[in-house]
Structures are given as structure tokens and as C-alpha cells.
Amino acid sequence: MNIVFDTDPTASAVLAYPVAKDALATLALPLDAAAIVLEGAKAARFEGGAGEVFDTFVAQGGKTVRIVLVGTDGGTRADLERAGGQLAARFQRSGVDSLTVDFTGSAAGESVETAGQFLFGAALRGWHHDQYRTRLPAKSKATLNQIGVAGAPKGLASAWPDIAAVADGVTLTRELVTEPANIIYPESFVERCQPLAKLGVEISIMGHEELEKLGMGALLGVSQGSARPPRVLVMRWNGTGSADAKPVVLVGKGVTFDTGGISIKPAAGMEDMKWDMGGAGAVAGTMKALAGRKAKAHIIGVCGLVENMPDGNAQRPGDVVTSMSGQTIEVINTDAEGRLVLCDVLHWVQEEYSPEYIVDLATLTGAIIISLGDQHAGLFSNDDGLANQLTAAGEAAGDPLWRFPLTKAYDKLIDSPIADIKNVGPRGGGSITAAQFLQRFIKPGVKWAHLDIAGMVWADKPGPVWDKGATGYGVRLLNQWIADNFEG
């Protein structure tokens, strides 16, 4: 979505005005037909609730103008983003190619923060992915590509590029998650991230031979049934100005398609497994957001990229593999593959960078969806301070988290009778035992959090700032966490 500042509202055919809850009676519209608009809104029971929309046509300046009132309720971040998102959704496929938001006299325009949140919501909700729909009727095609801004608070235009950078990061994540598995696979995922180098992100890639030399037997075991070779993508952004700054490490599970391997999934719904790389997608999008806004932090983003397929060379249930850490793993279920990818990447980043903080993101378990649905991602951590930071960042950014326990009582459920560890436990507590598995690969003293985002990366229906499909979950959360805790 193109956001243009200092727009002349008299030149626009569509004018939108943010309206707070129950503020209709005191609303001063700079229109000849203001009274008619307000009477119409009252008759339509418009009250200014978050995302509530009233629109009508009036004569103004010798032409017909479409007037839109958008409710912002109490003006919280969620309210304002929902309002901007609903405005974009309302006009996305309406035939309108541009509109103007006039913040003059609106509570939403009182500060850079509030106006920015409204426009951020519009930018997020304006994203769409229609490139494979070759027979889309003309009336169903997206048309809205520009939002003009009038009456903006001082400083918004200069602040907008940083806000837009986060939206751009969310967009990259959505694109990666949305693309089908014949388009996005380990090699092409890497190629999609190459443009980040133009923003100053240092990119390096490890292929099969390097991973084999490193001893990543767990990750390679997952990939061995696929014709698509594995990749580990490493992205570095250092905006601190110091080469000695200790990095924060983000790790993403990137299973670009998950059949379940020999423990094959049911056919119904398997097409959804194109988004089993949502954690890696979130890491890539976060790196784009941080570089785009020139974050004053040192961040390493690492994506373990594989495809899990069931050919004659595929890993079998009962196989024992040796991870890079030296720990042996009995593979009870080849559909519990994400933790096998992550454990090797987690060990490698600790060996390579000696970080104090690691956060991994993964669409790891169906059990987390049973627990939390699509309202929260699961949070597991060995450090209370880190868990509290992430929870606060998720609440502030709109990517909510809910913490689960990690204890030795669960740890014993993944002890193997023939190896150091097995990759699944019993049916109960499946998300917890998956996190306990990963924790065995975290070195003492490292502050680590695991985010199980399986219920959050894909939506079956539209939300406040996303359409049906990829949500871009994780980018706003990680960006907020880094901004709050590592940028001084």
C-alpha cells in the first residue's frame, strides 16, 4: 500500500474521517453537507466502534464525493489498527484506486503514534496475493493501491518509513508462507531473501556438504527423503556500529512442505503444510523489518530449510540419528520433524556466536492449536525475564503469547530406551514435550525461548489486519521485543 502525505483532500473522490466512540455529536466535518452526513450516520446507528464504517455520497465543491466515517473506539493500538484495516478492506476491491484519510480534528490524529497505528493497520490489511488467479472477475480484482493523508500530526511523514519497514517485513513473511511448495522450497526460499542484502543484511548459506561436515545428522535425516536439498540460511544485521556487539539470535523452522514423511499425514488438509515454514518466514520478515528501519541492534537470523518427503531413501520410524551436539535421537515419528531441524540449528548458533539470547519460532505441534486455538502462540522459556519481555512485546504489538511450563517431570517422557532421547513423548502434553526436547540442546547460561506458532501463521477467515490466509505472525512481536530491550 502506497501512503502519500500532504494530500489535498479537496482533490480526492473518497474522503475518510476517523471517529472515536460516541464522538459523532461533536464531529466537525469540513463539508457543505456535513449535517446530512451526520444525520445519515446516526440513522445507520454508527457509533464509532473499532472498525465500524459508514459511507455515503454528497455534493462537495461541484462534484460528487464519497464520505467515509471509520470508528476508532477508545483509540487503543488495537482499535486504531482495526479501524485502518477495515478501511483498507472495505475499499480493497471496490473499484476505488485511491482515497484520502483526513485526521484534522480527530483523536486518531492527535499524535504520530496514533495516526501511525491507523495507517499501519491499513497497510497491513491492504496486502493481497492474487497472482495465480488468472480468471478473477474484474469486480473482484484489487484496486486500492494508495492512501493519501491530510491533516497529519507533525512528524508523521518522517516517522512513517520506520513504520512501513515493519509492514514490509510482515509482507515478506506472508508472501513466503502463502506461496505453494513447488514455488517455495529450500533453495528458492534463500533466493527470495537475497534482496535483503540491498538493505545491509549479510547473507550466507550452508548446503548439504557443509551441513554433513558439521554433523547435522538430525536435520539431514529429515531432508533425506526429498529431491530438494536442504539449506541453512544465515542473515546478520548489525546496526550497533560495533563489530564486538554480542548478537541476539533468532532461529526459524523452515519445513517448506511437510508430508509427515513415512509417518505420512492424512490427505485431507495436507495442502496446508506449505506453511510449515512459518517460523523461518517470520525470521526472514523480521530481518527485513529491522534492516529497513535501521535498528540499532545486532541480530542473527537463522533458518533451517528442508522438505519432509517419503521416498525410498526417507528416514524411517525407529531410526537413530546423531545430532550435531553428539546427542543421539530415536526417531519414533517422522512427522515430528521440526524439532530435529531446530535442534541442530540451535546447537550450531551457540557454537558459532555464543549468544546470551536465543528465540526460536516454529509451527511445531498440532497440540498447541488444541490448547490455544488461533488466539495465542505458545511460549516456553528457561528464563522468566525473557518470557516476561516477550509476553509484553506480544501484547504491545498485537502478536499475543501464552506461557507453558518446562519441568523435569515432562522431560522424562522423552527418554529413549536405546538412544539419548526420542523425538516424541506420549499423546498428552505434546507441545510441552516438544519444547523439552529442544531445551536439551540449549547450553547452560543461555537465555532461550521457544515460540510454538502453529495456530497463528494461517487464518481461515479475515482478521483485523489480515485477510484469510497468511497472517505474518511473529514479525511485529520480534521487532517490538528487540526495540524494547536491545536498542537502548
Secondary structure, DSSP 4 states (H G I P E B T S, - for coil): -EEEES--GGG-SEEEEEEETT-GGG----STTHHHHHHHHHHTT----TT-EEEEEEEETTEEEEEEEEEEET--HHHHHHHHHHHHHHHTTSS--EEEEE-TT-GGGSSHHHHHHHHHHHHHHT----TT-TT--GGGS----EEEEESPPTTHHHHHHHHHHHHHHHHHHHHHHHS-TTTSSHHHHHHHHGGGGGGT-EEEEE-HHHHHHHT-HHHHHHHTT-SSPPEEEEEEEE-SS-TTPPPEEEEEEEEEEE--TTSPPPSTTGGGGGGTTHHHHHHHHHHHHHHHTT-SSEEEEEEEEEEE--STTS--TT-EEE-TTS-EEE-S-TT--HHHHHHHHHHHHHHHH--SEEEEEE---THHHHHHTTT-EEEEES-HHHHHHHHHHHHHHT--EEE----HHHHGGG--SSSSEES---STTHHHHHHHHHHTTSPTT-EEEEEE-TTTSEESS--SS--SEE--TTHHHHHHHHHHHS--
